[in-house]
Amino acid sequence: MNKKELGIAVVGSGRIGTLRANMATRHPSVNFLALADRDKTKADILAQQTGADLTTGDNYEAISHQKVDAVFVSTPEHDHMEAVLQALSLGKPVFLEKPIALTLEEADKIIAEIDKTGVEVVIGYSRRHDRRWMMAKQQIEEGRLGEVLAIQQRVYNSRAQMLQILQRSPEATPVLDVLTYYVDMACWFLAENKPVEVVARSHGRVYRELGHDINEATWAIITFDNGCIVNLGIFYALPSKYPTFGQSPRFEILGDQGVILLDADNKDSLLYTDNGADHAYVPDHKTNMLFMQTNSSGDWAQGDYWGPIANETRSWLDHLITGRPTPHPTAYEGR
């Protein structure tokens, strides 16, 4: 982009949009911040935290503002496409929260506009900006595992958090909203290899009994064109008071010359308090015991935000200023 200063629009003033706006306003190169939310009151409240220069209930007003150079699209999962297409039509790079869309049809419309305009879109799969996952990628690239022969993964979370996701986006599912993180990781670690076969089974009872048309358990076996077998699984209905505030994943990468075992349950970081700990994702949800560092996006501590979302936000803003490559997934990878 070759600019020393940036104007940023954050579209969507919910939980993730709030984090993006706070990170943007703290970045030394951002000199203009616009906030948009269809519920303008949310944007106005966020502006009080961030000192935003513009708030609006009209997404396009923020995106099209002459001082805005790039856009974070942090709307709910089912509402990504319109704002992305607006930004692309104006030649403004986009950071889009995962997943790219909830249907292939909408994803393909975004891809077509990228092909037409040549404007960059990256997808917010923050696992790539967690230190342990970044280190795993580096070890694979340096050949320490040899050829990757198999990958085993699973991720758990509580029903309290899944119900919060469904409240925001009723069409989201554990697979579309969360397991896609680990589809992305598997494809990133396997580089140019492509999946050629998928066998999957899904089952559910908890959410169906609550009136939601989704399954909480899904396991898949994916075969890649080099023969590597990848097993991905998700169960998003642990009891509501289970002491995690986010994803509890394990990821094992098995090569012919080495192995990487990533245990991110964080059971080694335990808090117990009689005073109750506020859930970082679910309002009015307290627990006495907490596995710390399980909040997948990161945590506020000592006056700043730390963790994968902070890393990927700063990294993208640095990229816009310097042109330096980053590990963010492209829209094509997101699709």
C-alpha positions, 0 to 999 in steps of 0.5 A, a space after each residue: 500500500 506504501 502509506 505511512 498512515 492508515 484509515 481503517 473501518 471496522 464493520 461490526 461492533 460486536 465482540 470481535 469487532 470491538 477487539 479489532 477496533 481496539 487493536 487498530 486504534 492502538 496501532 501507531 500507523 492508524 490515524 483515522 478509525 470509522 466504526 459501523 454497526 446496523 445497531 448504531 448504539 453499539 458503534 457509539 459505545 465502542 467509539 467511547 473506548 476507541 476514540 473513533 472519528 466516525 460512527 454510523 449505522 450504515 456500513 457503506 458510509 464507513 467503508 466508502 469514507 475518503 479517509 478509509 484505506 482498508 476494512 475489517 469485516 467483523 459482522 456475524 458469519 451469515 452477513 459477510 458478503 455485502 460489506 466485502 463486495 462493497 470494499 472490493 468495489 472501492 479498491 480497499 483491502 479487506 480483513 474478513 473474519 472466518 469463515 469466508 461465508 456460510 455457503 459456497 455460492 457466497 464464497 464464489 461471489 467474493 472470489 469472483 470480485 477479487 479476481 475482477 478487482 485484484 484487491 486483497 482479502 485475507 481471512 481471520 483464522 487466528 490459529 496461524 498467529 498462535 505461537 505454538 502453531 507458527 512454530 509447528 509450521 516452521 519445523 515442518 518447513 525446515 524438514 524436521 518431520 520429513 514427509 507428513 504421513 498423518 494428522 490427528 486433531 480434535 477440538 472441544 468446547 462447552 454448550 454455553 459458548 455454542 449457544 452464544 454463537 447460535 444467538 449471533 448466527 443461527 445458521 452457524 454450526 460447529 463445523 462451519 464456525 470452528 472446525 474450519 480453523 483446523 481444516 485451515 491448519 491441516 491445509 497450511 501444514 500440508 502446503 501444496 497438497 490438496 484433499 481428494 476424498 472426505 468421509 465424515 459422520 455427524 451426530 447430535 442431540 443436545 442442540 436439536 432438543 433445544 430447537 437448533 438444526 445442528 449436530 454437536 459431534 462431527 468426525 472426518 477422515 480426509 485423504 490428501 493427494 500425497 496419501 496423507 490421512 487427516 482425522 479432524 473431529 469436533 464436539 461442541 457440547 461439553 457441560 455449560 460449566 466445563 472450565 474452558 472459555 474457548 476451544 480446547 484442541 489437540 493436534 498431532 502431526 506425524 511424519 516419517 522422520 519426526 512428530 509434533 504433538 500440540 496439546 492446547 487444552 491448557 489444563 496446566 494453567 488452572 484458576 479456582 476462585 470462590 469469587 467466580 470468573 467472568 466468561 470472556 465470551 458468554 455474558 453473565 456466565 461465571 465459573 469457579 474453575 477455569 483453564 486459563 489461556 483457553 480463550 481462543 482469541 486472547 486475553 486482556 492483561 496489564 492494560 493490553 490485549 495478548 494472544 492470536 487475535 492481537 497478533 494477527 490484527 497487528 500483523 495485517 496492519 503492519 502488512 498494509 504499511 510495509 508490504 511484508 508477507 504475512 501468514 494470513 490465509 488468502 480468500 482462496 484458501 478460505 474458500 
